[in-house]
């Protein structure tokens, strides 16, 4: 007959593995969230994403994914828009206010 204390290391292992995996997952997310891009205007690594928009568009009657990302440089204050991961564009003031004003306040 096996005693309950014989199962203690196995139970501890079954508890420790998910806890460690969860901690590593959260740490990786935190580190990736702090990663910054280089600013096209000043070359400092201070560009952060302030708004990401995902949409679906119709192309020739078929649905296709579409997305825009708005960036702000904390070093020089430059504002950029990136469509589907292509080159940066400079959005108009009206577009920036309409898309990003609430996101920056958070």
C-alpha positions in Angstrom: 0.0 0.0 0.0 1.4 3.4 -1.0 1.2 6.3 1.4 0.0 9.8 0.5 3.4 11.3 1.2 4.8 9.1 -1.6 2.6 11.1 -4.1 3.7 14.5 -2.9 6.5 15.0 -5.4 4.3 14.0 -8.3 1.5 16.3 -7.1 4.0 19.1 -6.7 5.2 18.5 -10.2 1.7 18.6 -11.7 1.1 21.9 -9.9 4.6 23.5 -10.6 4.6 22.8 -14.4 1.5 24.9 -15.3 2.5 27.6 -12.8 5.9 28.0 -14.4 4.5 27.8 -17.9 2.0 30.5 -17.1 4.7 32.7 -15.6 6.9 32.3 -18.7 4.0 33.1 -21.0 3.2 36.3 -19.0 6.9 37.3 -19.0 7.2 36.8 -22.7 4.1 38.9 -23.4 5.4 41.7 -21.1 8.9 41.7 -22.8 7.4 41.7 -26.3 5.0 44.5 -25.3 8.0 46.7 -24.3 9.7 46.2 -27.7 9.8 49.4 -29.7 10.4 50.1 -33.3 12.9 52.7 -34.7 11.3 56.0 -35.7 11.6 56.8 -39.5 11.9 60.5 -38.6 14.5 60.5 -35.7 15.8 56.9 -35.7 15.2 56.5 -32.0 13.7 53.3 -30.8 10.7 55.1 -29.2 7.9 54.3 -31.6 4.9 52.7 -29.9 1.6 51.4 -31.4 -1.3 53.5 -30.1 -4.1 52.0 -32.2 -4.5 48.8 -34.2 -7.6 48.4 -36.4 -8.6 45.1 -38.0 -11.3 45.0 -40.7 -12.7 42.9 -43.5 -13.0 44.4 -47.0 -14.6 43.1 -50.2 -12.3 42.6 -53.2 -13.9 41.3 -56.3 -16.9 40.1 -54.2 -14.7 38.1 -51.8 -13.9 39.0 -48.2 -10.3 39.7 -47.4 -8.6 40.8 -44.1 -7.3 44.4 -43.8 -5.6 46.2 -41.0 -4.1 49.6 -40.0 -1.7 50.4 -37.2 -1.1 54.0 -35.9 2.3 54.7 -34.3 3.5 57.6 -32.1 7.2 58.4 -31.5 7.7 59.3 -27.9 11.1 61.0 -28.7 10.1 63.4 -31.5 6.3 63.3 -31.5 6.1 62.1 -35.1 2.9 60.2 -36.0 2.7 57.4 -38.6 0.2 55.0 -40.1 1.1 51.5 -41.4 -1.3 49.6 -43.7 -0.9 45.8 -43.8 2.7 46.0 -42.6 3.8 48.1 -45.6 5.8 51.4 -45.5 4.9 54.1 -43.0 2.6 56.9 -44.1 1.9 60.2 -42.3 -1.8 60.5 -41.4 -3.7 63.7 -41.6 -4.5 65.5 -38.4 -8.2 64.8 -38.9 -7.5 61.0 -39.4 -5.2 61.0 -36.3 -7.8 62.7 -34.1 -10.6 60.4 -35.3 -8.7 57.1 -34.9 -6.2 57.7 -32.1 -7.4 60.4 -29.7 -9.1 58.0 -27.3 -6.4 55.3 -27.5 -3.7 57.8 -26.4 -5.6 58.8 -23.3 -5.7 55.2 -22.0 
